[in-house]
Amino acid sequence: MRRLLDMLYSAGAGLAALSLLGIFGIMMAQVVMRELQQQLPAADDLSAYLCVSTTFFALAATFRRGELIRVGMLLDKLSPGPRRLAELGVLALAAALMAYVTFWTAQDMLFSWEIEEVAQGTVPIPLWIPKLAVPAGSGLLLIAVIDEFITVLRGAKPSYVVAAEERAAAGDFSAEV
């Protein structure tokens, strides 16, 4: 199960990387086409959609590596028992929030598909396609949060804490700033 989950998080990160590469490709195409006195239709729209895709698909992997913004001032001062309970409470709250976000963004995406909503730019892109990245990425983050909740419930340290400790032990405090 662990390998499957890690592959899922890696797949999300891979999709985020491909989206970022897509933004680069669009920007380079715009530069070339501008020199040829041409214009790439819907370049701004596509870049914006890919930017959202990059953000949401990267959430789960970023969370697991402990690279999302996390305020641990209170948690860091607690002893192990109360810290574990607080960590469980925060993860439960995060899971509830991500379940809410995933559900409603999926509803919005499905509604766009049902009414055949298209972008109003120069290229009529069906909007359910770029909207799909939000519930998919949020769902991945929901799975990662539940994964961490179960890890803490079993008495182990969450992976984001382990990753932060490993970075600190290596003298890398870049994510802590």
N, CA and C of each residue as an Amber inpcrd file, in Angstrom:
protein
   531
   0.8240000  -1.1960000   0.0000000   0.0000000   0.0000000   0.0000000
   0.8630000   1.2540000   0.0000000   1.9660000   1.1930000   0.7810000
   2.8580000   2.3520000   0.8560000   3.4240000   2.7050000  -0.5220000
   3.8370000   1.6730000  -1.2750000   4.3980000   1.9230000  -2.6150000
   3.3530000   2.5200000  -3.5340000   2.1190000   2.0480000  -3.4540000
   1.0420000   2.5680000  -4.2870000   0.7760000   4.0400000  -3.9840000
   0.7170000   4.3720000  -2.6940000   0.4910000   5.7630000  -2.3080000
   1.6440000   6.6610000  -2.7560000   2.8690000   6.1930000  -2.5410000
   4.0270000   6.9860000  -2.9600000   4.0450000   7.1740000  -4.4830000
   3.6410000   6.1420000  -5.2190000   3.5510000   6.2640000  -6.6800000
   2.4740000   7.2770000  -7.0660000   1.3840000   7.2970000  -6.3270000
   0.3070000   8.2440000  -6.5840000   0.7810000   9.6770000  -6.3660000
   1.4960000   9.9060000  -5.2510000   2.0300000  11.2400000  -4.9660000
   3.0600000  11.6490000  -6.0180000   3.8760000  10.6940000  -6.4320000
   4.8760000  10.9670000  -7.4730000   4.2140000  11.2670000  -8.8110000
   3.1300000  10.5720000  -9.1060000   2.3960000  10.8380000 -10.3520000
   1.8350000  12.2560000 -10.3410000   1.3170000  12.6800000  -9.2000000
   0.8370000  14.0610000  -9.0800000   1.9610000  15.0560000  -9.3020000
   3.1160000  14.7940000  -8.6970000   4.2760000  15.6750000  -8.8860000
   4.7230000  15.6630000 -10.3430000   4.6570000  14.4950000 -10.9790000
   5.0110000  14.3970000 -12.3960000   4.0710000  15.2080000 -13.2730000
   2.7750000  15.1580000 -12.9750000   1.8090000  15.9750000 -13.7280000
   2.0610000  17.4620000 -13.5040000   2.4360000  17.8190000 -12.2760000
   2.7780000  19.2160000 -11.9920000   3.9940000  19.6390000 -12.8140000
   4.9880000  18.7660000 -12.8970000   6.1910000  19.0710000 -13.6820000
   5.8520000  19.2030000 -15.1630000   4.9960000  18.3200000 -15.6700000
   4.5790000  18.4240000 -17.0740000   3.8050000  19.7080000 -17.3330000
   2.9880000  20.1070000 -16.3730000   2.2560000  21.3690000 -16.5160000
   3.2220000  22.5510000 -16.5590000   4.2310000  22.5010000 -15.7080000
   5.2330000  23.5670000 -15.6950000   6.0120000  23.5940000 -17.0090000
   6.3190000  22.4160000 -17.5130000   6.9810000  22.3150000 -18.8120000
   6.0800000  22.8660000 -19.9170000   4.7780000  22.6120000 -19.8070000
   3.8200000  23.1580000 -20.7690000   3.8140000  24.6830000 -20.7630000
   3.8830000  25.2800000 -19.5750000   3.9500000  26.7430000 -19.4770000
   5.2040000  27.2490000 -20.1820000   6.3240000  26.5710000 -19.9310000
   7.5780000  26.9460000 -20.5860000   7.4280000  26.8590000 -22.1080000
   6.8420000  25.7600000 -22.5930000   6.6580000  25.5850000 -24.0390000
   5.7930000  26.6830000 -24.6430000   4.7300000  27.0290000 -23.9640000
   3.8470000  28.0940000 -24.4550000   4.5880000  29.4260000 -24.4890000
   5.3490000  29.7140000 -23.4380000   6.0870000  30.9860000 -23.3950000
   7.1430000  31.0560000 -24.5000000   7.8380000  29.9440000 -24.7200000
   8.8430000  29.9290000 -25.7870000   8.1800000  30.0520000 -27.1600000
   7.0470000  29.4010000 -27.3310000   6.3200000  29.5230000 -28.5990000
   5.8650000  30.9550000 -28.8190000   5.4400000  31.6240000 -27.7670000
   5.0470000  33.0300000 -27.8860000   6.2210000  33.8980000 -28.3120000
   7.3870000  33.6440000 -27.7520000   8.5730000  34.4290000 -28.1060000
   8.8960000  34.2490000 -29.5870000   8.9160000  33.0030000 -30.0260000
   9.2330000  32.7240000 -31.4310000   8.1840000  33.3230000 -32.3530000
   6.9300000  33.1160000 -32.0190000   5.8530000  33.6140000 -32.8850000
   5.8050000  35.1410000 -32.9160000   6.1580000  35.7720000 -31.8100000
   6.1860000  37.2300000 -31.7840000   7.2280000  37.7590000 -32.7750000
   8.3650000  37.0610000 -32.8690000   9.4000000  37.4470000 -33.8280000
   8.9220000  37.2650000 -35.2640000   8.0150000  36.3390000 -35.4790000
   7.4620000  36.0890000 -36.8100000   6.1820000  36.8940000 -37.0610000
   5.9170000  37.8530000 -36.1760000   4.7200000  38.7010000 -36.2700000
   3.4350000  37.8690000 -36.1980000   3.4740000  36.8000000 -35.4440000
   2.3170000  35.9270000 -35.2500000   1.9330000  35.9410000 -33.7730000
   0.7870000  35.3560000 -33.5020000   0.3300000  35.2810000 -32.1210000
  -0.1890000  33.8750000 -31.8400000   0.1270000  33.3480000 -30.6830000
  -0.3510000  32.0300000 -30.2800000  -1.7200000  32.2140000 -29.6320000
  -2.7720000  31.6980000 -30.2760000  -4.1230000  31.8760000 -29.7160000
  -4.2540000  31.2050000 -28.3430000  -4.9090000  31.8980000 -27.4450000
  -5.2200000  31.4030000 -26.0950000  -3.9900000  31.1120000 -25.2460000
  -2.8550000  31.6790000 -25.5640000  -1.6310000  31.4180000 -24.7940000
  -1.7940000  31.8230000 -23.3310000  -2.4050000  32.9700000 -23.0860000
  -2.5930000  33.4170000 -21.7070000  -3.5300000  32.4820000 -20.9470000
  -4.6170000  32.0780000 -21.6040000  -5.5560000  31.1560000 -20.9690000
  -4.8800000  29.8250000 -20.6520000  -4.1820000  29.2690000 -21.6220000
  -3.5120000  27.9800000 -21.4220000  -2.4690000  28.0640000 -20.3080000
  -1.7110000  29.1550000 -20.2860000  -0.7060000  29.3330000 -19.2250000
  -1.3630000  29.4060000 -17.8560000  -2.4860000  30.1000000 -17.7690000
  -3.1990000  30.2100000 -16.4950000  -3.7240000  28.8480000 -16.0590000
  -4.3020000  28.0890000 -16.9840000  -4.8120000  26.7530000 -16.6480000
  -3.6740000  25.8450000 -16.1860000  -2.5580000  25.9100000 -16.8740000
  -1.4100000  25.0760000 -16.5080000  -0.7980000  25.5050000 -15.1680000
  -0.8870000  26.7790000 -14.8650000  -0.3830000  27.2790000 -13.5780000
  -1.2110000  26.6750000 -12.4320000  -2.5300000  26.6600000 -12.6000000
  -3.4060000  26.0470000 -11.5950000  -3.0990000  24.5570000 -11.4860000
  -2.9280000  23.9090000 -12.6340000  -2.6140000  22.4830000 -12.6690000
  -1.2960000  22.2030000 -11.9520000  -0.2960000  23.0180000 -12.2070000
   1.0020000  22.8590000 -11.5460000   0.8490000  22.9410000 -10.0350000
   0.0970000  23.9180000  -9.5820000  -0.0910000  24.1280000  -8.1480000
  -0.8060000  22.9550000  -7.4900000  -1.9500000  22.5600000  -8.0360000
  -2.7630000  21.5480000  -7.3690000  -2.1780000  20.1430000  -7.4670000
  -1.5730000  19.8010000  -8.5950000  -0.9970000  18.4630000  -8.7010000
   0.2310000  18.2910000  -7.8080000   0.8960000  19.3830000  -7.4540000
   2.0990000  19.2990000  -6.6160000   1.7890000  19.2700000  -5.1230000
   0.5550000  19.5470000  -4.7300000   0.2360000  19.6930000  -3.3110000
   0.5630000  18.4590000  -2.4650000   0.1540000  17.2850000  -2.9060000
   0.3470000  16.0790000  -2.0810000   1.8290000  15.7740000  -1.8600000
   2.6070000  15.7980000  -2.9270000   4.0450000  15.5110000  -2.7950000
   4.7320000  16.5740000  -1.9430000   4.3350000  17.8100000  -2.1230000
   4.9260000  18.9020000  -1.3490000   4.5800000  18.7540000   0.1330000
   3.3410000  18.3960000   0.4100000   2.9010000  18.1740000   1.7860000
   3.7030000  17.0570000   2.4490000   3.8600000  15.9560000   1.7590000
   4.5800000  14.8020000   2.3130000   6.0500000  15.1170000   2.5790000
   6.6180000  16.0040000   1.7800000   8.0320000  16.3680000   1.9790000
   8.2030000  17.4700000   3.0170000   7.0980000  17.9210000   3.5780000
   7.1760000  18.9540000   4.6080000   7.5520000  20.3130000   4.0670000
   7.1720000  20.5800000   2.8240000   7.5560000  21.8420000   2.2010000
   6.3950000  22.8180000   2.0500000   5.2180000  22.4470000   2.5480000
   4.1190000  23.4010000   2.5950000   4.2860000  24.2660000   3.8340000
   3.7150000  25.4310000   3.8200000   3.8190000  26.3200000   4.9770000
   3.0900000  25.6700000   6.1540000   3.7790000  25.5780000   7.2500000
   3.2330000  24.9320000   8.4350000   3.6810000  25.7280000   9.6420000
   2.7410000  26.1080000  10.4730000   3.0760000  26.8580000  11.6740000
   3.1380000  25.8700000  12.8240000   4.3230000  25.5810000  13.2790000
   4.5140000  24.5890000  14.3290000   4.9480000  25.1860000  15.6490000
   4.7510000  26.4910000  15.8200000   5.2260000  27.1250000  17.0510000
   4.6170000  26.4870000  18.2890000   3.3290000  26.1820000  18.2540000
   2.6800000  25.5650000  19.4070000   3.0120000  24.0760000  19.4750000
   2.9020000  23.3880000  18.3510000   3.1690000  21.9430000  18.3340000
   4.5860000  21.6150000  18.7870000   5.5300000  22.4340000  18.3820000
   6.9320000  22.1760000  18.7220000   7.1970000  22.2880000  20.2230000
   6.3500000  23.0090000  20.9530000   6.5440000  23.1990000  22.3900000
   5.8350000  22.1240000  23.2250000   5.0080000  21.3030000  22.5770000
   4.2530000  20.2900000  23.3120000   5.0860000  19.0340000  23.5290000
   4.7820000  18.3410000  24.6270000   5.4230000  17.0450000  24.8710000
   4.8090000  16.0210000  23.9070000   5.4450000  14.8520000  23.7610000
   5.0050000  13.8940000  22.7350000   3.5210000  13.5090000  22.7700000
   2.9540000  13.2530000  23.9370000   1.5450000  12.8460000  24.0240000
   0.5800000  13.9110000  23.5270000   0.6320000  15.0940000  24.1370000
  -0.2500000  16.1660000  23.6660000   0.0470000  16.5880000  22.2190000
   1.3100000  16.4970000  21.8300000   1.6540000  16.8490000  20.4510000
   0.9720000  15.8960000  19.4740000   0.9680000  14.6140000  19.8020000
   0.3280000  13.6210000  18.9390000  -1.1620000  13.9090000  18.8160000
  -1.8130000  14.2370000  19.9300000  -3.2450000  14.5610000  19.9000000
  -3.5160000  15.8270000  19.0830000  -2.6770000  16.8230000  19.2760000
  -2.8390000  18.0700000  18.5060000  -2.6090000  17.8140000  17.0250000
  -1.5980000  17.0160000  16.7160000  -1.3010000  16.6710000  15.3220000
  -2.4970000  15.9430000  14.6970000  -3.0900000  15.0100000  15.4310000
  -4.2730000  14.2960000  14.9430000  -5.4440000  15.2490000  14.7160000
  -5.6180000  16.1870000  15.6340000  -6.7010000  17.1660000  15.4870000
  -6.5190000  18.0410000  14.2600000  -5.3010000  18.5020000  14.0670000
  -5.0060000  19.3560000  12.9150000  -5.1500000  18.5720000  11.6110000
  -4.6730000  17.3360000  11.5940000  -4.8080000  16.5090000  10.3870000
  -6.2750000  16.1840000  10.1030000  -7.0690000  15.9430000  11.1400000
  -8.5010000  15.6920000  10.9450000  -9.1780000  16.9330000  10.3650000
  -8.8240000  18.0950000  10.8810000  -9.3730000  19.3440000  10.3550000
  -8.9470000  19.5590000   8.9020000  -7.6860000  19.2890000   8.6080000
  -7.1850000  19.4230000   7.2350000  -7.8970000  18.4480000   6.3010000
  -8.1360000  17.2180000   6.7670000  -8.8480000  16.2330000   5.9460000
 -10.2730000  16.6960000   5.6700000 -10.9380000  17.2190000   6.6830000
 -12.3110000  17.7100000   6.4950000 -12.3280000  18.8660000   5.4950000
 -11.3830000  19.7710000   5.6230000 -11.3080000  20.9090000   4.7050000
 -11.0220000  20.4520000   3.2780000 -10.0810000  19.5260000   3.1190000
  -9.7510000  19.0510000   1.7760000 -10.8780000  18.2180000   1.1760000
 -11.6250000  17.4910000   2.0000000 -12.7850000  16.7500000   1.4980000
 -13.8330000  17.7360000   0.9820000 -14.0360000  18.8180000   1.7000000
 -14.9820000  19.8640000   1.2890000 -14.5420000  20.4890000  -0.0370000
 -13.2820000  20.8750000  -0.1170000 -12.7530000  21.4970000  -1.3400000
 -12.8430000  20.5220000  -2.5190000 -12.4520000  19.2830000  -2.2900000
 -12.4890000  18.2830000  -3.3570000 -13.9130000  18.0700000  -3.8560000
 -14.8500000  17.9220000  -2.9420000 -16.2430000  17.6830000  -3.3260000
 -16.7980000  18.8330000  -4.1540000 -16.6500000  20.0520000  -3.6660000
 -17.2830000  21.1820000  -4.3490000 -16.5730000  21.5640000  -5.6380000
 -15.2830000  21.4040000  -5.7050000 -14.6140000  21.6890000  -6.9770000
 -14.9290000  20.6070000  -8.0030000 -15.1460000  19.3720000  -7.5430000
 -15.5830000  18.3110000  -8.4600000 -16.9920000  18.6080000  -8.9680000
 -17.8490000  19.1060000  -8.0780000 -19.2020000  19.4800000  -8.5020000
 -19.1600000  20.5890000  -9.5550000 -18.2940000  21.5690000  -9.3510000
 -18.1510000  22.6640000 -10.3180000 -17.6330000  22.1500000 -11.6520000
 -16.6640000  21.2500000 -11.6080000 -16.1110000  20.6770000 -12.8340000
 -17.1850000  19.8810000 -13.5780000 -17.9420000  19.0690000 -12.8580000
 -19.0080000  18.2730000 -13.4810000 -20.1060000  19.1600000 -14.0640000
 -20.4170000  20.2430000 -13.3710000 -21.4170000  21.1790000 -13.8860000
 -20.9360000  21.8120000 -15.1950000 -19.6720000  22.1770000 -15.2440000
 -19.0980000  22.7300000 -16.4780000 -19.1830000  21.7220000 -17.6130000
 -18.9740000  20.4510000 -17.3020000 -19.0610000  19.3940000 -18.3040000
 -20.5090000  19.2200000 -18.7740000 -21.4510000  19.2210000 -17.8220000
 -22.8640000  19.0310000 -18.1600000 -23.4120000  20.1400000 -19.0610000
 -23.0390000  21.3730000 -18.7680000 -23.5800000  22.4880000 -19.5640000
 -22.6860000  22.8430000 -20.7470000 -21.6280000  22.0520000 -20.9210000
 -20.6890000  22.2560000 -22.0210000 -20.1230000  23.6810000 -22.0390000
 -19.7080000  24.1310000 -20.8560000 -19.1330000  25.4610000 -20.6950000
 -17.7780000  25.5330000 -21.3940000 -17.5550000  26.6200000 -22.1320000
 -16.2860000  26.8170000 -22.8250000 -15.6970000  28.1710000 -22.4480000
 -14.3890000  28.2780000 -22.5970000 -13.6860000  29.5390000 -22.3270000
 -14.1440000  30.6000000 -23.3170000 -14.1670000  31.8290000 -22.8770000
 -14.6120000  32.9170000 -23.7400000 -13.4690000  33.5910000 -24.4790000
 -12.3020000  32.9880000 -24.4420000 -11.1450000  33.5420000 -25.1340000
 -11.1970000  33.2410000 -26.6230000 -10.0600000  33.3560000 -27.2720000
  -9.9970000  33.1540000 -28.7210000 -10.1780000  31.6930000 -29.1180000
  -9.8980000  30.7840000 -28.1870000 -10.0850000  29.3540000 -28.4420000
 -11.1210000  28.8440000 -27.4370000 -12.2100000  28.2540000 -27.9210000
 -13.2680000  27.7970000 -27.0090000 -12.9100000  26.4730000 -26.3240000
 -12.0680000  26.5440000 -25.3250000 -11.6110000  25.3560000 -24.5990000
 -12.7180000  24.9190000 -23.6360000 -13.1140000  23.6450000 -23.6780000
 -14.0940000  23.1650000 -22.6910000 -13.5140000  23.3280000 -21.2790000
 -14.2020000  24.0830000 -20.4350000 -13.6340000  24.4470000 -19.1370000
 -13.5600000  23.2940000 -18.1390000 -14.2660000  22.2090000 -18.3770000
 -14.1610000  21.0950000 -17.4370000 -12.7570000  20.5040000 -17.4660000
 -12.0640000  20.6520000 -18.5920000 -10.7150000  20.0700000 -18.7020000
  -9.7300000  20.7720000 -17.7620000  -9.5920000  22.1080000 -17.8280000
  -8.6700000  22.7260000 -16.8680000  -9.1800000  22.6830000 -15.4280000
 -10.5130000  22.6630000 -15.2630000 -11.0690000  22.5930000 -13.9040000
 -10.8140000  21.2410000 -13.2520000 -10.5680000  20.2160000 -14.0220000
 -10.3280000  18.8720000 -13.5040000  -9.0980000  18.8240000 -12.5890000
  -8.1270000  19.6830000 -12.8310000  -6.8980000  19.6720000 -12.0290000
  -7.1600000  20.0270000 -10.5690000  -8.1510000  20.8590000 -10.3010000
  -8.3850000  21.2970000  -8.9190000  -8.9340000  20.1540000  -8.0560000
 -10.0390000  19.4890000  -8.4350000 -10.4720000  18.3780000  -7.5800000
  -9.4970000  17.1970000  -7.5970000  -8.8170000  16.9740000  -8.7040000
  -7.8450000  15.8690000  -8.7480000  -6.6810000  16.1490000  -7.7960000
  -6.1260000  17.3380000  -7.8580000  -5.0250000  17.7000000  -6.9660000
  -5.4690000  17.7860000  -5.5130000  -6.6570000  18.3300000  -5.2830000
  -7.1940000  18.3930000  -3.9170000  -7.4530000  16.9980000  -3.3770000
  -7.9430000  16.1110000  -4.2340000  -8.1700000  14.7210000  -3.8280000
  -6.8720000  14.0290000  -3.4600000  -5.8170000  14.3010000  -4.2350000
  -4.5000000  13.7410000  -3.8990000  -4.0240000  14.2480000  -2.5370000
  -4.2240000  15.5360000  -2.2920000  -3.8290000  16.0910000  -0.9940000
  -4.6800000  15.4880000   0.1200000  -5.9630000  15.2840000  -0.1290000
  -6.8320000  14.6410000   0.8600000  -6.3080000  13.2490000   1.2100000
  -5.9380000  12.4830000   0.2020000  -5.3820000  11.1470000   0.4390000
  -4.0920000  11.2410000   1.2590000  -3.2440000  12.2140000   0.9260000
  -1.9870000  12.3780000   1.6670000  -2.2380000  12.7650000   3.1210000
  -3.2300000  13.6210000   3.3560000  -3.5500000  14.0260000   4.7340000
  -4.0870000  12.8360000   5.5250000  -4.9730000  12.0530000   4.9030000
  -5.4990000  10.8610000   5.5690000  -4.3630000   9.8580000   5.8300000
  -3.4630000   9.7320000   4.8850000  -2.2890000   8.8720000   5.0380000
  -1.4870000   9.2990000   6.2700000  -1.2440000  10.5830000   6.4120000
  -0.4920000  11.0900000   7.5640000  -1.2790000  10.9230000   8.8570000
  -2.5960000  11.1040000   8.8010000  -3.4430000  10.9030000   9.9790000
  -3.2950000   9.4750000  10.4950000  -3.3520000   8.5130000   9.5910000
  -3.2020000   7.1080000   9.9640000  -1.7990000   6.8430000  10.5170000
  -0.7970000   7.4620000   9.9070000   0.5800000   7.3150000  10.3960000
   0.7000000   7.7940000  11.8410000   0.1360000   8.9760000  12.1330000
   0.1990000   9.5300000  13.4940000  -0.6590000   8.6930000  14.4390000
  -1.8000000   8.2280000  13.9540000  -2.6780000   7.3860000  14.7610000
  -1.9600000   6.1060000  15.2080000  -1.0920000   5.5870000  14.3490000
  -0.3200000   4.3710000  14.6620000   0.8600000   4.6640000  15.5890000
   1.0940000   5.9410000  15.8850000   2.1630000   6.3040000  16.8120000
   3.4640000   6.7280000  16.1620000   3.5140000   6.7770000  14.8420000
   4.7390000   7.1830000  14.1440000   4.7260000   8.6960000  13.8860000
   5.8930000   9.2090000  13.5500000   5.9950000  10.6190000  13.1810000
   5.4800000  10.7960000  11.7600000   4.7830000  11.9200000  11.5100000
   4.3490000  12.1680000  10.1350000   5.5500000  12.4100000   9.2230000
   5.3860000  12.0720000   7.9530000   6.5100000  12.1820000   7.0130000
   7.0030000  13.6100000   6.8680000   6.1090000  14.5940000   7.0060000
   6.5570000  15.9810000   6.8730000   7.4430000  16.4010000   8.0390000
   7.2360000  15.8240000   9.2160000   8.1030000  16.1120000  10.3620000
   9.4460000  15.4120000  10.1660000   9.4010000  14.1650000   9.7240000
  10.6340000  13.4090000   9.4630000  11.4760000  14.1280000   8.4050000
  10.8310000  14.5850000   7.3310000  11.5530000  15.2860000   6.2620000
  12.1800000  16.5750000   6.7740000  11.4530000  17.3210000   7.6120000
  11.9920000  18.5670000   8.1710000  13.1710000  18.2780000   9.0940000
  13.0600000  17.2230000   9.8900000  14.1650000  16.8530000  10.7830000
  15.3940000  16.4310000   9.9910000  15.2010000  15.6850000   8.9040000
  16.3270000  15.2610000   8.0640000  17.0030000  16.4650000   7.4130000
  16.2000000  17.4260000   6.9500000  16.7920000  18.6410000   6.3670000
  17.5850000  19.4110000   7.4130000  17.0230000  19.5250000   8.6190000
  17.7100000  20.2510000   9.6910000  19.0100000  19.5440000  10.0790000
  18.9790000  18.2100000  10.1370000  20.1860000  17.4550000  10.4800000
  21.2780000  17.6250000   9.4300000  20.8550000  17.8400000   8.1910000
  21.8160000  18.0420000   7.0970000  22.2630000  19.5040000   6.9980000
  21.7030000  20.3550000   7.8630000  22.0730000  21.7590000   7.8420000
  21.3160000  22.5860000   6.8070000  20.2500000  22.0250000   6.2670000
  19.4370000  22.7300000   5.2640000  18.2170000  23.3100000   5.9590000
  18.2160000  24.6250000   6.1330000  17.0980000  25.3070000   6.7680000
  16.3230000  26.1480000   5.7640000  16.4910000  25.8610000   4.4680000
  15.8510000  26.6620000   3.4210000  14.3330000  26.5820000   3.4860000
  13.7760000  25.4410000   3.8460000  12.3120000  25.3010000   3.8910000
  11.7430000  25.8900000   5.1700000  12.5920000  26.2060000   6.1190000
  12.1100000  26.7110000   7.4020000  12.0020000  28.2260000   7.4290000
  12.4100000  28.8800000   6.3790000  12.3920000  30.3320000   6.3470000
  11.0340000  30.8280000   5.9510000
